[in-house]
Amino acid sequence: METIKRRGLMLVLSSPSGAGKTTIARRVLDEDPGIAPSISHTTRPRRPGEVDGKDYHFIDKQTFTQMRDAKAFLEWALVFDNFYGTTRAPVDEALADGRDVLFDVDWQGADSLREQAKDDVVSVFVLPPTAGALEERLKARAQDSNDVVARRMAGASNEIQHWTAYDYVLVNFDVDQSVAAVHAVLAAERLKRTRLTGLDGFVQGLLTEL
């Protein structure tokens, strides 16, 4: 069956740290071959199990600032004393080819992406079921010190206050249900008339046959 050409979309997932967006993102990427991750550059230290070039491009602050000043980033943000940024060229190429790109970013990154490419962005904000559950998840990761966990909890309030800027909001009571919800969002957004660049030609051809 011939498919109608469409422009790719930028699926943006945000949440306070520990609410589950990274787990949801990985599941969506594993289950949907039509979407690929945007691999950010970051200056933060690599965590156990992370792979350079797969999870992030790990670079030093001098390199990051040079890239930023050269306008290489589609978006960038400073989060907990570390820089994060998404390079522009790979994303532009993917969207033009009809491929979707997933972004796991905070509200600052989401705002920057909207400013740069509002029509291409589909944003989803993930909320934790309770504040207590959020803290438990942060501690269970055992990747950060107690001081960092405390800072992330303090920052959660600020992050959550930006939830109204997002197209969709889901409460992560259950990971399976949350993943299914994101799949549903993707399915609907891929059918939007404005993204189907080949639809006009298809309809004209259909009309000539009537």
Summary of the structure (lengths in Angstrom):
residues: 210
radius of gyration: 18.5
end to end distance: 20.3
largest distance: 68.9
contacts: 614
relative contact order: 0.21
helix: 48%
strand: 20%
